[in-house]
Amino acid sequence: MRGVGARRGGGDSSVAAAMMVEQGHEGIGATLKLWQGPNGEAPTAGCCTVSDSEDARRVAAQLDIPYYVLDYTDDFMSGVVDRFIGDYFSGLTPNPCVECNRTVKFSRFLDQAAEFGCDVLVTGHYARTRQDDSGWHLLKGVDPTKDQSYVLHMLGQEELERVRFPVGEQSKAETRTYAERLGLRTANKPDSQDICFVGDGNYRDFLRSQADEATRPGPIVDTDGEHLGTHEGVIDFTIGQRKGLGVALGEPRYVIGIEPSSATVTLGRREDLATSAFSVDSTGWVAGDPPPPGTLEVKVRYKSDPVPGLVVPTSDGASVTFDQPQGAIAPGQAAVFYDADEVIGGGTIVAT
């Protein structure tokens, strides 16, 4: 089998490539150039730096496989960055990693892998796949602290047939031990925690650099509409936020509403965040067809714990109802549905 490895220069992707080569597969290494500054400069933080590419190149040389850098900056800008900017200006809380996987890594790059003559695309994601008589299944990674199945929920049968996640079958500690055994230069490289196109700053500084409307001031009000203060832009707020609100009220308050058209931010108490139901669109089902209505485990943020909810597929998405109200359900985030360790599908939260 011939495979192409998507490489960021990190330890996980390096080990994924090494595992396939050790198993006797023919491999190609590739780094995706996704972002560059206004003058063509590479990012200085995140997962797409010059040092990342150099690390990936040296690992490929160590594994004796060809190595390429593929320029997907246009695809990334239109499919990920522009949407990220638009969503925040619309009062949403987007997840750029989900959109990168959806529009670039497992779409544009998967097609590129076929053009290379490769059978599969291999990445360092912590997730697993299984095949049986009913088709392909997407499962959580073995290591619960590193599981990345949430950001892969959009993968369907066609994609799962052509991807492999070798490190998802082991813990992060085992991945580091594997890299050290092979003497890979990325063995002890720390994981990237940054949004690649934000760089050394924070995402709010980035958004302000992109458009003047990011600094449009507006009122901060309570649930009765009483004026509490003013802010400098709705991009400074997300649903459920408690700190950095710019007002002191003597008790904890949380962002419970964002209205971009009037630039109004509404604060409430913790109990005001509780939501019993929400809807999603852009829904995808791993099996291809939606499941019958039923109770599944629902995860509404990458770092949140899944909770039981009644999931009812609809013509344009799905509705979710919880037995117990849940807090901080943020439109723009992904809701992912699980049956035990198996991903059933997911979509984008649009209303609560």
Protein Blocks (a to p, Z undefined) as FASTA:
>chain_A
ZZddddehiaklmmmmmmmmmnopacddddddfbdcfkopacfehjlbfklmmmmmmmmm
mnopacddddfklmmmmmmmmmmmmmmmnopacdfklmmmmmmmmmmmmmmmmmnopabd
cdfbdcdddddfkbccddddfblmlocklmmmmpcfklmmmgccfklmpcfklmmmmmmm
nopaklmgccdfbdfklommdfklmmmmmomklmpccddddfkopafbdcfbjklpcehi
aghnopaehiacddfbdcfknopacdddfklmpcfbdcdehiacfklpacddddddddfb
fkbccddddddddfklcadddfbdcehiaehiacdddehjbcfbdcddfbZZ
